[in-house]
């Protein structure tokens, strides 16, 4: 199984390194590049980790802050990405290819309330 990746968003730190301490400092430079965001949208972009981000906005941020994507986005291993080894099935014999199923075997359905011939 491939390792799951996550990321850390460093926009606030990069802005501070460039002397931009207010989230609204980004509004005019973004507008110069044709990107119109409200102050609350810019605040969320800076303070929170974006789940979706248009490439146009990302490229504008890289241009405004004179940085690279490596400065803004740091890939990290996702928490809980380490897969634990499976425990052996409890009980006696198991069918070939059914190792590790344990209590996940289907049970025969019982029909109640119906007279059987």
Secondary structure, DSSP 4 states (H G I P E B T S, - for coil): -PPPEEEEE-HHHHHHHTT--STTHHHHHHHHTT----HHHHHHHHHSPPS---HHHHHHHHHHHT--HHHHEEEEEPTT-SPPPPPPPPSS---TT-TT-GGGS-------S----
